[in-house]
Amino acid sequence: TSSNRQGIGARIEVVINDENGSRSVYRTVSTGGSFGANNSRAHVGIGTAEAIDQIIIKWPGADGKQIIENPDINRLHKISQS
């Protein structure tokens, strides 16, 4: 990212459709655990949804949003600020 290397403070919205319709799941990238742990991954569970419509990322210190359309599920996505 241009604001900080690990994207700490980035706000993530994952838009899914499941049996209840369209909904969003939110996460914020944090500094990780204690004792010097450095895990800046954001795990997002999507329950029974079979697809993700969008991942929307608001990077700290940046205007606008980065949108990823129809990403694969059950995958680790490494996303860099664009």
Phi, psi and omega in degrees: 000163176274342182269319173201149190302322184264001179071022181299129182097353178296138178257129185244131173240126177248119182260122181232162170238128175226195183298344179262004181101198182279138176208165180242144175242134186244144173216158173234133178288125181244184183283355179098202183279197182266181177056041175077009178299144183229067179248098181264022176282147175246110179273129180233114176276139182246012176060231184271000180299141180260358180202158173250127178284313183207151163245124181244124183240129173252107182282144179295137177075010181239148174274152176078187183226153173255128184240129176246121184268135172049052178289156177297150175264167180056040180223156170267120179254123175262111186246128177252149180296132180246000000 
